[in-house]
Amino acid sequence: MNSHTITHRQLFFLVIQTQIGVGVLSLPYTLFSKAKIDGWISLFMAGIFIQFSVLAIWKLCDRFPKQTIYEILPKIMGKKLGYVFNAIYTIHFSFISILILIMYNSIVGKWILFETPHWVIIFIMAAVGYYVITSSPREIVRFFVLVTPLLIILFILILYAYTDVHLLYLFPVGHTGILTIIKSSADAVVALLGFDAALVFLAYSNASAARNIKVISFASFCITILYGFIVFTTYIFFNPKEIIIVPEPVLYMLKAFSFSIIERTDLIFLSVWIISVATSFVCYLFIAAKGVQTLFGLKEHQKGAPYIAIFCAVIAIIPDDKLEVMTWNKYITMTSVFLSAVFPIVLLVIAVLRKKQEKGAATS
């Protein structure tokens, strides 16, 4: 385990890169379709809820130091039931990986590679994911740290929109009602997924428990602010009648910009965005491979890596039209909210009630 440990700073960049994924492009439209112009409020409410999930994940892992969710589940729920839930979580993280591939293929096929067969786009990303997860956790996270500065480019490109914005588009604030705003926050929770990577990667952190929770919470807070900035910007750039007809408002907004040396700003954005999608995909693929390792008693996660990568790629090819993509997105969204955001809280309550705790763990 020592050769695989990561620092608290690396853990921060891991959560950052895992949380930023495909959702950033369509989130403004998704929230607007339900909460209208109050969608940005739903996002921040989701960010607050996620902090409770982060706290539960941290406390759960703190009760079982240096152990992943796959090792923790049998100790809380018993060997047989723990094996069942290990299988459920392995499938869960596999399907998040599949959803990332599906949405990635949808965007790239629509905006960049119009004539390229979809299976080629998907298998190239799956091959990249397989290659990266054959490395150790430390090497994977080092790659995440290396590419994080590229996010500054995304921020600068979106910041340029403030040359032509209209704050009046946001009013009246709260007119859709508090219940609608709360219901819409579920979609934002899915877009902010990535904090659940802590269920596995906290086992590799060599930092103290107090430092770990600060790092994960701050990382989730930073991404909530970044997503909030993106959603807020699109809402004051497009008027309400426009935004409802543009499924990827961020790209349509950037496409409207042009400079003397850059004609297609949206393609520059997508070039950087693809790297963020890759890091998110790699993280979830690694977690799924760890699940396969546990289920089949393999010595190393690398032995299960090719099978999980091929499985994800093959399944991701199945959705063939926009309606099927939306259906897959809907069902995976529902399970993701429960297994990644809600169930860790349930697990912590069970662990506390049953007094399940590893020897040497903190008692506070």
Wavefront OBJ file of the C-alpha trace (Angstrom):
o trace
v 0.000 0.000 0.000
v 2.916 2.392 0.741
v 4.000 2.555 -2.906
v 0.430 3.518 -3.820
v -0.240 6.217 -1.237
v -1.312 9.715 -2.258
v -0.987 13.043 -0.454
v -3.869 15.251 0.646
v -3.041 17.684 -2.175
v -3.265 14.888 -4.726
v -6.573 13.804 -3.192
v -7.858 17.341 -3.754
v -6.987 17.257 -7.470
v -8.440 13.758 -7.781
v -11.853 14.921 -6.545
v -11.672 18.066 -8.699
v -10.923 16.131 -11.883
v -13.486 13.431 -11.173
v -16.288 15.918 -10.504
v -15.702 17.877 -13.697
v -17.129 15.748 -16.493
v -19.751 15.603 -19.198
v -22.415 17.325 -17.094
v -20.843 20.757 -17.351
v -22.095 21.261 -20.932
v -25.744 20.343 -20.536
v -26.335 21.163 -16.863
v -27.655 24.723 -17.477
v -30.246 23.355 -19.930
v -31.191 20.418 -17.658
v -31.772 22.673 -14.672
v -33.611 25.295 -16.726
v -36.009 22.705 -18.170
v -37.291 22.024 -14.627
v -36.521 25.015 -12.410
v -36.424 27.644 -15.161
v -34.206 30.609 -14.319
v -33.942 29.427 -10.693
v -31.817 26.486 -11.783
v -28.698 28.094 -10.332
v -30.367 27.988 -6.892
v -31.002 24.232 -7.339
v -27.316 23.782 -8.074
v -26.185 25.451 -4.867
v -28.751 23.484 -2.872
v -27.280 20.303 -4.375
v -23.825 21.517 -3.361
v -25.007 21.871 0.243
v -26.528 18.365 0.249
v -23.336 16.918 -1.202
v -21.385 18.249 1.773
v -23.462 15.983 4.031
v -22.673 13.016 1.767
v -18.980 13.946 1.792
v -19.036 14.092 5.585
v -20.707 10.662 5.767
v -18.212 9.105 3.335
v -15.291 10.539 5.289
v -16.637 9.357 8.650
v -17.431 5.910 7.248
v -13.917 5.503 5.862
v -12.460 6.917 9.077
v -14.048 4.036 10.993
v -12.215 1.606 8.686
v -8.816 3.205 7.967
v -6.944 2.257 4.792
v -9.887 0.234 3.469
v -12.007 0.786 0.377
v -15.791 0.582 0.219
v -15.426 -2.976 -1.100
v -13.624 -4.019 2.082
v -15.910 -2.006 4.357
v -19.264 -3.364 3.119
v -18.775 -6.998 4.290
v -17.714 -5.770 7.733
v -20.847 -3.664 8.133
v -23.430 -5.904 6.471
v -21.986 -9.383 6.857
v -20.051 -11.502 4.364
v -22.918 -12.632 2.101
v -24.872 -9.378 2.012
v -21.588 -7.468 1.745
v -20.692 -9.500 -1.363
v -24.073 -8.640 -2.896
v -23.584 -4.922 -2.264
v -20.019 -5.124 -3.565
v -21.483 -6.476 -6.808
v -24.099 -3.693 -6.827
v -21.437 -1.010 -6.331
v -19.207 -2.537 -8.998
v -22.114 -2.458 -11.465
v -23.012 1.051 -10.270
v -19.553 2.485 -10.918
v -19.367 0.581 -14.210
v -22.606 2.190 -15.361
v -21.391 5.648 -14.369
v -18.377 4.928 -16.605
v -20.773 3.805 -19.339
v -22.873 6.969 -18.967
v -19.740 9.092 -19.305
v -18.881 7.255 -22.537
v -22.444 7.655 -23.865
v -22.600 11.396 -23.166
v -19.024 11.927 -24.392
v -19.853 10.145 -27.649
v -23.034 12.208 -28.016
v -21.174 15.515 -27.719
v -18.080 14.617 -29.755
v -20.150 13.005 -32.514
v -22.364 16.089 -32.723
v -19.779 18.859 -32.450
v -16.447 17.502 -33.743
v -16.347 14.065 -35.420
v -19.524 14.138 -37.508
v -18.660 11.261 -39.845
v -16.719 9.056 -37.408
v -18.575 5.874 -36.363
v -19.736 6.086 -32.763
v -18.088 2.807 -31.801
v -14.701 4.238 -32.820
v -15.154 7.298 -30.574
v -16.216 5.110 -27.641
v -13.494 2.481 -28.023
v -10.728 5.084 -28.264
v -11.786 6.602 -24.934
v -12.181 3.120 -23.411
v -8.670 2.198 -24.601
v -7.239 5.360 -23.041
v -9.062 4.566 -19.798
v -7.742 1.000 -19.765
v -4.173 2.156 -20.394
v -4.256 4.686 -17.545
v -5.873 2.412 -14.923
v -3.180 -0.220 -15.392
v -1.020 2.207 -13.399
v -0.953 2.545 -9.619
v -3.313 4.979 -7.826
v -0.396 7.348 -7.210
v 0.506 7.458 -10.913
v -3.120 7.995 -11.911
v -3.519 10.912 -9.505
v -0.223 12.447 -10.660
v -1.710 12.597 -14.163
v -4.784 14.333 -12.745
v -2.589 16.928 -11.034
v -0.680 17.508 -14.284
v -3.776 18.345 -16.361
v -5.661 20.399 -13.743
v -4.136 23.786 -14.807
v -5.955 23.350 -18.133
v -9.174 24.181 -16.279
v -8.004 27.784 -16.185
v -8.523 27.883 -19.966
v -12.162 26.818 -19.529
v -12.686 29.523 -16.916
v -11.154 32.258 -19.094
v -13.195 31.286 -22.157
v -16.462 31.403 -20.220
v -15.437 34.634 -18.498
v -15.381 36.341 -21.895
v -19.186 36.014 -22.013
v -19.405 38.889 -19.528
v -18.789 41.289 -22.414
v -22.437 40.724 -23.370
v -24.653 39.685 -20.450
v -28.012 40.875 -19.082
v -28.606 40.472 -15.351
v -32.324 41.214 -15.761
v -32.757 37.723 -17.246
v -32.449 36.312 -13.690
v -35.544 38.051 -12.367
v -37.869 37.362 -10.679
v -35.776 35.152 -8.385
v -37.584 32.169 -6.863
v -40.732 32.444 -8.954
v -40.844 28.688 -9.727
v -41.348 27.816 -6.057
v -39.186 26.153 -3.440
v -40.513 22.618 -4.124
v -39.595 22.796 -7.816
v -36.160 24.137 -6.961
v -35.556 21.282 -4.488
v -36.740 18.603 -6.946
v -34.454 19.993 -9.655
v -31.447 19.770 -7.361
v -31.344 15.968 -7.938
v -30.079 16.574 -11.489
v -27.389 18.866 -10.119
v -26.279 16.174 -7.646
v -25.560 13.833 -10.569
v -23.589 16.522 -12.409
v -21.521 17.022 -9.242
v -20.745 13.313 -8.811
v -17.075 12.618 -8.272
v -16.900 13.132 -4.523
v -17.875 9.439 -4.247
v -14.385 8.571 -5.518
v -13.379 9.101 -1.884
v -15.072 5.761 -1.096
v -12.019 4.105 -2.633
v -9.237 6.682 -2.756
v -9.382 7.664 0.923
v -7.826 4.238 1.544
v -4.703 5.435 -0.263
v -4.387 8.821 1.454
v -1.456 9.182 3.847
v -2.909 12.339 5.407
v -4.717 12.633 8.715
v -8.493 12.203 8.881
v -8.962 15.888 9.732
v -6.974 16.951 6.687
v -8.805 14.513 4.415
v -12.248 15.914 5.213
v -11.032 19.469 4.672
v -9.592 18.523 1.285
v -12.656 16.643 0.001
v -15.116 19.270 1.249
v -13.103 22.115 -0.238
v -12.746 20.311 -3.572
v -16.524 19.758 -3.774
v -17.093 23.372 -2.750
v -14.767 24.613 -5.518
v -16.541 22.551 -8.188
v -19.955 23.716 -6.955
v -18.758 27.309 -7.304
v -17.321 26.612 -10.773
v -20.522 24.932 -11.951
v -22.531 27.728 -10.377
v -20.445 30.253 -12.287
v -21.060 28.394 -15.560
v -24.819 28.017 -15.002
v -25.176 31.634 -13.828
v -23.222 32.896 -16.851
v -25.326 31.024 -19.392
v -28.530 32.256 -17.718
v -27.528 35.889 -18.088
v -26.111 35.410 -21.604
v -29.170 33.742 -23.159
v -32.689 35.000 -22.653
v -35.185 32.426 -21.265
v -36.707 31.797 -24.696
v -33.319 30.942 -26.201
v -31.884 28.677 -23.527
v -34.789 26.216 -23.690
v -33.898 25.338 -27.307
v -30.128 24.887 -26.886
v -29.278 21.554 -25.166
v -25.583 22.495 -24.775
v -25.812 26.220 -23.985
v -22.154 26.483 -22.962
v -20.989 25.425 -26.433
v -23.535 27.594 -28.243
v -22.405 30.538 -26.121
v -18.738 29.935 -26.946
v -19.516 29.412 -30.620
v -20.777 32.996 -30.705
v -17.308 34.266 -29.765
v -14.568 34.781 -32.339
v -11.152 36.371 -32.191
v -8.658 37.430 -34.835
v -6.620 34.238 -34.389
v -9.359 31.852 -33.150
v -12.453 31.224 -35.250
v -14.123 28.343 -33.330
v -13.772 29.047 -29.604
v -16.098 26.149 -28.843
v -13.600 23.679 -30.338
v -10.838 25.036 -28.104
v -13.144 24.528 -25.132
v -14.017 20.982 -26.227
v -10.347 20.080 -26.638
v -9.748 20.860 -22.969
v -13.120 19.440 -21.910
v -12.261 16.030 -23.413
v -9.306 15.766 -21.020
v -11.589 16.435 -18.048
v -14.025 13.803 -19.320
v -11.132 11.351 -19.642
v -10.005 11.909 -16.032
v -13.547 11.402 -14.750
v -13.922 8.244 -16.834
v -10.536 6.920 -15.709
v -11.380 7.390 -12.035
v -14.696 5.548 -12.240
v -13.196 2.818 -14.421
v -10.454 2.306 -11.826
v -13.041 2.070 -9.027
v -15.058 -0.463 -11.052
v -11.864 -2.470 -11.683
v -11.207 -2.507 -7.925
v -14.703 -3.929 -7.518
v -13.962 -6.699 -10.025
v -10.728 -7.417 -8.165
v -12.624 -7.817 -4.882
v -15.486 -9.883 -6.309
v -13.219 -12.409 -8.029
v -10.403 -12.387 -5.479
v -7.757 -11.109 -7.912
v -4.352 -10.059 -6.607
v -4.267 -6.853 -8.649
v -6.934 -4.636 -10.168
v -4.996 -4.620 -13.460
v -6.086 -8.202 -14.171
v -9.733 -7.177 -14.283
v -9.074 -3.883 -16.094
v -9.352 -5.108 -19.720
v -12.638 -6.898 -19.064
v -14.299 -3.932 -17.368
v -13.049 -1.544 -20.099
v -14.409 -3.763 -22.887
v -17.698 -4.253 -21.010
v -18.192 -0.502 -20.611
v -17.355 0.187 -24.268
v -19.677 -2.509 -25.617
v -22.628 -1.436 -23.455
v -22.045 2.249 -24.293
v -22.591 1.479 -27.993
v -26.156 0.238 -27.385
v -28.006 3.616 -27.142
v -28.510 4.524 -30.782
v -30.568 7.710 -30.739
v -31.229 10.757 -28.592
v -34.279 9.215 -26.903
v -32.328 6.120 -25.826
v -29.490 8.285 -24.519
v -31.969 10.313 -22.452
v -33.543 7.101 -21.096
v -30.174 5.681 -20.025
v -29.273 9.022 -18.498
v -32.541 9.071 -16.522
v -32.164 5.617 -14.945
v -28.452 5.871 -14.203
v -29.162 9.284 -12.673
v -31.712 7.781 -10.295
v -29.396 5.004 -9.088
v -26.426 7.369 -8.836
v -28.208 9.772 -6.510
v -29.059 6.902 -4.182
v -25.854 4.826 -4.225
v -23.352 7.696 -4.343
v -25.057 10.419 -2.321
v -27.654 8.806 -0.047
v -26.530 5.241 0.678
v -23.160 6.218 2.249
v -25.190 8.100 4.880
v -27.288 4.959 5.447
v -24.131 2.845 5.731
v -22.679 5.201 8.324
v -25.874 5.004 10.402
v -25.794 1.183 10.223
v -22.121 1.125 11.218
v -22.790 3.374 14.198
v -25.875 1.443 15.343
v -24.127 -1.913 15.015
v -20.926 -0.464 16.498
v -18.902 -1.660 13.538
v -15.462 -0.115 13.626
v -11.926 -1.220 12.917
v -9.539 -1.451 15.833
v -7.394 1.645 16.097
v -9.918 3.868 14.333
v -10.837 7.220 15.833
v -13.753 7.004 18.237
v -14.899 10.591 17.897
l 1 2 3 4 5 6 7 8 9 10 11 12 13 14 15 16 17 18 19 20 21 22 23 24 25 26 27 28 29 30 31 32 33 34 35 36 37 38 39 40 41 42 43 44 45 46 47 48 49 50 51 52 53 54 55 56 57 58 59 60 61 62 63 64 65 66 67 68 69 70 71 72 73 74 75 76 77 78 79 80 81 82 83 84 85 86 87 88 89 90 91 92 93 94 95 96 97 98 99 100 101 102 103 104 105 106 107 108 109 110 111 112 113 114 115 116 117 118 119 120 121 122 123 124 125 126 127 128 129 130 131 132 133 134 135 136 137 138 139 140 141 142 143 144 145 146 147 148 149 150 151 152 153 154 155 156 157 158 159 160 161 162 163 164 165 166 167 168 169 170 171 172 173 174 175 176 177 178 179 180 181 182 183 184 185 186 187 188 189 190 191 192 193 194 195 196 197 198 199 200 201 202 203 204 205 206 207 208 209 210 211 212 213 214 215 216 217 218 219 220 221 222 223 224 225 226 227 228 229 230 231 232 233 234 235 236 237 238 239 240 241 242 243 244 245 246 247 248 249 250 251 252 253 254 255 256 257 258 259 260 261 262 263 264 265 266 267 268 269 270 271 272 273 274 275 276 277 278 279 280 281 282 283 284 285 286 287 288 289 290 291 292 293 294 295 296 297 298 299 300 301 302 303 304 305 306 307 308 309 310 311 312 313 314 315 316 317 318 319 320 321 322 323 324 325 326 327 328 329 330 331 332 333 334 335 336 337 338 339 340 341 342 343 344 345 346 347 348 349 350 351 352 353 354 355 356 357 358 359 360 361 362 363 364
